[in-house]
Amino acid sequence: MREADVSVIIPAYNEARHIGHVVSYIGVHHPDFEIIVIDDGSTDGTGKTATEAGAIVYRHPYNIGNGAAIKSGVRLASGRVLVFMDADGQHDPRDMDQLLQHFPEFDMVVGARPEGTQDSKIRALGNRIYNRLASYVTNFDIRDLTSGFRAVKSDLARNLLYLLPNTYSYPTTLTLGMLRSGKSLKYVNINVQSRKMGKSEIRIIKDGVRFFMIIVRICTFYSPLKVFLPASVGLFLVGLAYYAYTFFTSGRFTNMSALLFTTSILIFMLGLISEQISQMRFEKSEGDRFV
């Protein structure tokens, strides 16, 4: 792959301490890379430092969010392959070569962080749970759902741009969207530095709920039966167990059992309808792409 085909997109918010080193390193070792820094409303001179280091800087008037910065970068980038990485020095620019060597064979390559590099045991446990849930949704072994260090073909990233949220959780949405769209994904091991500042326990809980809702939303958007079918089967089994209990204890079929059976059937039918709508939406978007 020619270096001129690669655009590096770095969202940055108050990262003046690190952004100059990151940009300079990429510029020295990959002089033909297009380096785009999205200054997401920084107040510490991040944009000026990035410009002096040689990056193309696009500034948001205020802090919109990490995902919004990524979307701005994708719209500006001219490369055929886009590399996303953090501005805080957590990602080692030398690992970009590991990601890029797998193109064009793969559609997206993600840097998987080693075990034990998360800020806390709670966060590490949460990431493992999310990885398992996302693997169930996509039928693919997801090693690091939330890694922000990845390379992706630009045309595919633009096709999924409308799905990406404005928050930090864009890696989750992009990963699930790519896999559900039938695109190829590969994980490679990378080295990471620990973040200088952690988050409070309340923040972890808040972010955890948000991540869970994002996964469920993408799941119901792309593969509704993955959500509706387990709920339907669960309610049916509860209704069956309750009916068996009431039949052997009082010899009757109760209204509660009827409600549980009926609800399970309705949820299953809603899942089938949602699956058809999802498939038609996907086919339409694929068709529009070639018009």
Secondary structure, DSSP 8 states (H G I E B T S, - for coil): --GGGEEEEEEESS-HHHHHHHHHHHHHH-TTSEEEEEEES-SSSHHHHHHHHT-EEEEESS---HHHHHHHHHHH---SEEEE--SSS-B-GGGHHHHHTTTTTSSEEEEE--TT-SSSHHHHHHHHHHHHHHHHHHTS--S-TT---EEEEHHHHHHTGGG--SSTTHHHHHHHHHHHTT--EEEEE--B---SS---HHHHHHHHHHHHHHHHHHHHHH-THHHHHHHHHHHHHHHHHHHHHHHHHHS---HHHHHHHHHHHHHHHHHHHHHHHHHHHHHHHHHHHT-
